[in-house]
Amino acid sequence: MAKQLFATTEFQNHWLNKLETLRQDIESSAQENDEKSRFPKDNIQQLVDIGYSALALPKAYGGEGCSIADLVLFQETLGSMDGATALSIGWHMGVVGEIYEKRQWTEEQLQFFAEEIKKGAIVNRAVSEAQTGSPTRGGKPGTQATREGDHWVINGEKTFTTMSPFLTYYLIGAWIEEKNTMGFFLVHRDTPGISIRENWNVIGMRGTESHNLILDHVKVPDNRLVEAQQGPRGNNVNGWMLHIPSTYLGIAQAARDYAVKFATEHSPNSIEGTISDLPNVQNLIGQMDLELTQSRFVIYGTARAYYNETTRSLVANEIGVSKYTVVNHAITTIDKAMRLVGAKSLELDRPLQRYYRDIRAGLHNPPMDDVTISKLAKTAIDEIKNRQ
């Protein structure tokens, strides 16, 4: 497999082997979970049980210090098993990695949360809203946090809350009027006033159950305000967001693998041998591998540059470029896989139609394509202006 080319450490090989032990269970449940729009609870629990959900914790906090370069490899592997499972746990991994890299929380908060993660807690940010869209575009959230005595009261509704049925903690983004800023509150799922509006009814990534989160006079103590920021989150360079394109790269690889296997086995009576001997089929296979290779070198190159302290400061637009490149290539790779397999690719008991639907969701994960292109253009223009 191409992924072996990028497994360069004993740590990576060790965890790839552990993840591979789950492949049969994860792959075998993917179709039914998709059909029923059901969260892959058992898959996520297995990942928690083997310690995967705590990998991004630094060693100083009792974790294994998984780097973003490691995570890209692991998430690609999970994506090749099931997109919904990979994207779901990827959000948790990315959130944990960012928290402990940027250290915006107090030491007491970081220590507390590390213990929770080691006990199996799962977290995701709840930021998007119907009126503001993606938080990366800078919209002011309608969700409000108001201080009352020694605690905060939060009211609002969040959309796209991935893993909503399984999360232990929500990192809720809310507008704090008295601070004139957006803040994030760490809120346990059992806190009174929290409920889930089960409205996730989509064609792709159905198993993520990204329902709406309802916050009705949710009271949280003052020490659960863990972040306060100025400006949109999209302005920050966050390498941990590479977990998103990593997942879609894995889905594209799975589609390619299925198509190539089909080509080596399918033998209509109009030809001798299998369709893998036909030039047009070989052309499709070659184009798929070309796109996967291009994507893989872009995302792994970005991950390693971000991981390296001497080059991290140079990483800016590359995060968005990686996501743009991987997702758009994945869409065309899966299209080619379906063209190769033909009408059979539309059969609901074959995985290609699920890959095709899941990959479309990548277009709507941050950063959006237009934002990436706009940033590249502005960077180029500013460089020329600064020379003048």
DRENDO-585479 format. One line per 8 residues: number of its first residue (from 1); for each residue y negated, x negated, z negated of C-alpha. Coordinates in Angstrom, 2 decimals. Layout:
residues N
NUM	Y,X,Z; ...
//
This chain:
residues 388
1	0.00,0.00,0.00; -3.55,-1.12,0.70; -4.46,-0.70,-2.96; -2.24,-3.67,-3.87; -4.70,-5.88,-2.03; -7.31,-4.98,-4.62; -5.14,-5.28,-7.76; -6.15,-8.79,-8.75
9	-5.41,-8.92,-12.50; -2.48,-8.35,-14.82; -4.50,-5.59,-16.50; -4.88,-3.74,-13.22; -1.23,-4.12,-12.29; -0.17,-2.98,-15.76; -2.20,0.22,-15.53; -1.25,0.91,-11.93
17	2.38,0.82,-13.02; 1.66,3.20,-15.90; -0.16,5.62,-13.62; 2.66,5.52,-11.09; 5.07,6.81,-13.73; 3.06,10.05,-13.66; 2.99,10.42,-9.88; 5.94,12.77,-9.53
25	4.67,15.16,-12.22; 1.11,15.16,-10.93; 2.02,15.56,-7.26; 4.57,18.29,-7.94; 2.06,20.44,-9.83; -0.83,20.03,-7.40; 0.02,22.84,-5.00; 0.61,25.50,-7.64
33	-2.50,24.53,-9.60; -4.54,24.78,-6.40; -3.07,28.15,-5.43; -3.73,29.60,-8.87; -7.07,27.83,-9.33; -5.59,26.51,-12.56; -6.76,23.47,-14.49; -4.15,20.65,-14.51
41	-3.95,20.63,-18.29; -0.56,18.93,-18.49; -1.67,16.13,-16.16; -4.82,15.43,-18.17; -2.86,15.52,-21.42; -0.40,12.97,-20.04; -3.30,10.70,-19.16; -4.64,11.09,-22.69
49	-1.21,10.39,-24.15; -0.80,7.07,-22.31; -4.28,5.97,-23.42; -6.02,6.26,-20.07; -8.88,8.39,-21.41; -9.88,5.62,-23.85; -9.78,2.75,-21.33; -13.54,2.64,-20.76
57	-14.27,2.06,-24.44; -15.34,-1.56,-25.02; -12.96,-3.73,-27.02; -15.54,-3.92,-29.80; -15.06,-0.18,-30.30; -11.28,-0.24,-30.15; -10.81,0.28,-26.42; -9.60,-1.96,-23.61
65	-12.94,-2.61,-21.95; -12.02,-1.24,-18.54; -14.65,-2.28,-16.00; -15.99,-0.16,-13.16; -14.04,-2.44,-10.79; -10.85,-1.50,-12.66; -11.76,2.17,-12.74; -12.33,2.39,-8.98
73	-8.77,1.17,-8.40; -7.28,3.52,-10.99; -9.21,6.56,-9.79; -8.25,5.91,-6.18; -4.63,5.85,-7.29; -4.98,9.15,-9.16; -6.83,10.67,-6.21; -3.83,9.93,-4.01
81	-1.75,12.05,-6.41; -4.07,15.03,-6.91; -7.77,15.32,-6.27; -8.50,17.88,-8.99; -6.76,15.83,-11.67; -8.51,12.63,-10.59; -12.00,14.10,-10.29; -11.66,15.85,-13.66
89	-10.61,12.82,-15.69; -13.00,10.70,-13.62; -16.01,12.58,-15.00; -14.83,11.81,-18.54; -14.24,8.15,-17.73; -17.61,7.79,-16.04; -19.46,9.40,-18.94; -17.76,7.19,-21.53
97	-18.32,4.06,-19.47; -22.01,4.78,-19.00; -22.58,5.63,-22.67; -21.20,2.32,-23.92; -22.72,0.24,-21.16; -26.27,1.53,-21.61; -26.12,1.89,-25.41; -28.85,4.53,-25.63
105	-27.14,6.10,-28.64; -27.50,4.83,-32.19; -24.76,2.57,-33.51; -23.62,5.31,-35.88; -23.30,7.76,-32.99; -21.42,5.24,-30.88; -18.97,4.46,-33.68; -18.35,8.15,-34.36
113	-17.78,8.97,-30.72; -15.45,6.01,-30.19; -13.20,7.30,-32.94; -13.18,10.73,-31.34; -12.26,9.28,-27.94; -9.41,7.28,-29.47; -8.12,10.51,-30.99; -7.96,12.06,-27.53
121	-11.34,13.77,-27.19; -12.44,14.57,-23.63; -16.13,14.82,-22.67; -18.28,15.72,-19.71; -21.98,16.24,-19.12; -23.20,19.81,-18.67; -26.38,19.40,-16.66; -26.47,21.45,-13.47
129	-28.09,24.88,-13.45; -28.34,27.65,-10.88; -32.12,27.36,-10.60; -32.45,23.57,-10.63; -29.35,22.47,-8.72; -28.21,18.89,-9.16; -30.02,17.07,-12.01; -30.37,14.03,-9.76
137	-33.11,15.85,-7.86; -35.31,15.94,-10.94; -35.60,19.66,-11.63; -36.68,20.69,-15.12; -33.75,22.36,-16.87; -34.06,25.95,-17.97; -31.81,25.26,-20.94; -34.07,24.88,-23.99
145	-33.56,23.08,-27.30; -35.83,24.12,-30.14; -35.97,22.53,-33.55; -35.40,24.82,-36.53; -35.53,22.95,-39.83; -32.95,20.16,-39.82; -31.12,21.31,-36.71; -31.59,22.25,-33.05
153	-30.97,25.61,-31.37; -29.88,25.49,-27.72; -30.02,28.39,-25.27; -29.16,28.38,-21.59; -26.43,28.42,-18.98; -24.88,25.48,-17.14; -23.05,25.50,-13.82; -20.32,23.20,-12.48
161	-18.93,22.36,-15.92; -15.84,20.52,-14.76; -12.84,20.69,-17.15; -14.53,23.53,-19.06; -11.23,24.88,-20.48; -10.12,21.47,-21.77; -13.25,19.63,-22.92; -13.55,18.61,-26.55
169	-17.25,17.80,-26.28; -20.05,18.85,-23.98; -23.00,16.54,-23.38; -25.56,19.28,-22.86; -28.77,18.50,-21.04; -31.69,20.57,-22.37; -35.47,20.54,-22.21; -37.13,19.66,-25.52
177	-40.62,21.10,-25.40; -41.91,19.32,-28.50; -40.91,15.97,-26.99; -41.86,16.95,-23.44; -38.62,15.46,-22.19; -35.03,16.20,-21.36; -32.45,15.38,-24.00; -28.69,15.34,-24.27
185	-26.87,16.88,-27.21; -23.27,16.10,-28.11; -21.74,19.50,-28.92; -18.17,20.24,-29.96; -16.38,23.01,-28.09; -15.78,25.01,-31.30; -19.47,25.29,-32.11; -20.47,28.98,-32.49
193	-22.44,30.34,-29.55; -20.50,28.46,-26.86; -18.54,30.46,-24.31; -17.29,30.02,-20.76; -18.08,32.32,-17.86; -14.92,32.04,-15.75; -16.53,32.22,-12.34; -15.04,29.19,-10.52
201	-13.96,30.76,-7.22; -14.16,28.14,-4.47; -12.01,26.76,-1.65; -11.95,23.10,-2.72; -11.20,21.33,-6.01; -10.03,24.70,-7.29; -8.10,23.17,-10.17; -11.15,21.61,-11.82
209	-12.13,25.03,-13.23; -15.81,24.06,-13.15; -16.96,27.32,-14.71; -20.38,28.15,-16.15; -21.05,27.16,-19.76; -22.96,29.72,-21.82; -25.12,28.52,-24.74; -26.27,31.38,-26.96
217	-28.24,30.16,-29.99; -25.98,27.14,-30.39; -26.96,25.27,-33.55; -26.40,21.51,-33.68; -27.49,18.97,-36.33; -30.32,16.58,-35.63; -27.99,13.58,-35.26; -26.31,15.21,-32.26
225	-29.39,14.60,-30.14; -27.99,11.42,-28.61; -30.25,10.78,-25.61; -33.84,11.50,-24.66; -35.15,10.42,-21.30; -38.14,10.41,-19.01; -37.67,11.27,-15.36; -34.59,12.43,-13.43
233	-31.19,10.87,-14.06; -30.93,10.11,-10.35; -33.48,7.30,-10.74; -31.07,5.25,-12.84; -28.50,2.90,-11.29; -25.18,3.93,-12.75; -22.15,2.09,-11.41; -19.79,4.44,-13.23
241	-20.63,7.12,-10.68; -18.29,5.23,-8.35; -15.50,7.24,-9.95; -16.47,10.03,-7.53; -15.94,8.28,-4.17; -12.90,6.51,-5.63; -11.21,9.87,-6.02; -12.01,10.94,-2.46
249	-10.80,7.59,-1.11; -7.47,8.32,-2.77; -7.29,11.78,-1.19; -7.97,10.29,2.24; -5.24,7.70,1.67; -2.79,10.45,0.75; -3.62,12.33,3.96; -3.16,9.17,6.01
257	0.18,8.43,4.35; 1.43,11.96,4.99; 0.40,11.84,8.65; 1.99,8.43,9.28; 5.24,9.53,7.62; 5.22,12.69,9.73; 4.67,10.62,12.86; 7.65,8.37,12.11
265	9.94,11.37,11.54; 8.83,14.01,14.03; 10.82,13.85,17.23; 10.32,16.77,19.65; 12.94,17.01,22.43; 10.28,16.31,25.05; 10.26,12.59,24.15; 12.64,9.86,23.11
273	12.12,8.49,19.64; 9.33,9.82,17.43; 5.70,10.64,18.12; 4.76,7.38,16.37; 5.65,5.69,19.67; 2.96,7.60,21.58; -0.30,5.75,22.34; -2.50,8.70,21.37
281	-0.78,8.99,17.99; -1.07,5.26,17.39; -4.75,5.52,18.24; -5.25,8.15,15.53; -3.35,6.04,13.00; -5.38,2.97,13.87; -8.64,4.88,13.53; -7.60,6.25,10.14
289	-6.79,2.78,8.86; -10.04,1.42,10.26; -12.03,4.02,8.32; -10.05,3.48,5.13; -10.49,-0.28,5.36; -14.24,0.04,5.89; -14.53,2.44,2.95; -12.40,0.34,0.69
297	-14.39,-2.85,1.24; -17.69,-1.05,0.70; -16.72,0.57,-2.58; -14.76,-2.35,-4.01; -17.49,-4.77,-2.97; -20.06,-2.62,-4.75; -17.88,-2.30,-7.85; -17.36,-6.04,-8.12
305	-21.04,-6.77,-7.54; -21.90,-4.32,-10.32; -19.31,-5.83,-12.64; -20.61,-9.37,-12.08; -23.57,-10.05,-14.39; -25.16,-12.41,-11.87; -25.26,-9.77,-9.13; -25.61,-6.50,-11.06
313	-29.40,-6.56,-10.88; -29.15,-6.64,-7.08; -27.16,-3.40,-6.94; -29.46,-0.49,-6.20; -28.76,1.73,-3.18; -25.19,0.45,-2.90; -23.84,3.11,-5.28; -25.11,5.86,-3.02
321	-24.05,3.99,0.11; -20.50,3.73,-1.26; -20.33,7.44,-1.96; -21.84,8.32,1.43; -19.51,5.99,3.32; -16.31,6.90,1.51; -16.74,10.68,1.57; -17.89,10.94,5.18
329	-15.15,8.61,6.35; -12.63,10.56,4.27; -13.62,13.78,6.01; -12.99,12.29,9.45; -9.83,10.51,8.28; -8.31,13.78,7.11; -9.42,15.47,10.32; -7.52,12.82,12.29
337	-4.47,13.26,10.05; -4.48,16.98,10.75; -4.90,16.43,14.50; -1.91,14.11,14.40; 0.30,16.61,12.57; -0.98,19.48,14.70; -0.78,23.17,13.82; 1.72,22.41,11.07
345	-1.16,20.83,9.14; -2.51,24.36,8.53; 0.66,25.51,6.79; -0.08,26.36,3.16; 3.06,24.65,1.90; 1.88,21.32,3.32; -0.71,19.28,1.39; -3.00,18.44,4.32
353	-4.87,21.74,4.16; -5.53,21.10,0.43; -6.77,17.59,1.13; -9.06,19.03,3.81; -10.53,21.58,1.40; -10.81,19.19,-1.55; -12.57,16.51,0.46; -15.39,18.89,1.39
361	-16.34,19.09,-2.28; -17.33,15.44,-2.14; -20.38,16.30,-0.06; -21.76,18.24,-3.01; -21.13,15.63,-5.70; -24.05,13.31,-6.51; -25.71,11.46,-5.01; -26.26,13.78,-2.05
369	-26.27,12.31,1.45; -29.93,13.06,2.11; -30.97,11.36,-1.12; -29.04,8.22,-0.21; -30.53,8.05,3.27; -34.03,8.71,1.95; -33.74,5.91,-0.62; -32.55,3.47,2.01
377	-35.49,4.35,4.23; -38.03,4.06,1.42; -36.59,0.70,0.35; -36.89,-0.64,3.89; -40.46,0.62,4.22; -41.51,-0.78,0.84; -40.05,-4.19,1.70; -42.19,-4.42,4.82
385	-45.30,-3.16,3.06; -44.88,-5.72,0.29; -44.83,-8.52,2.83; -48.16,-7.46,4.28
//
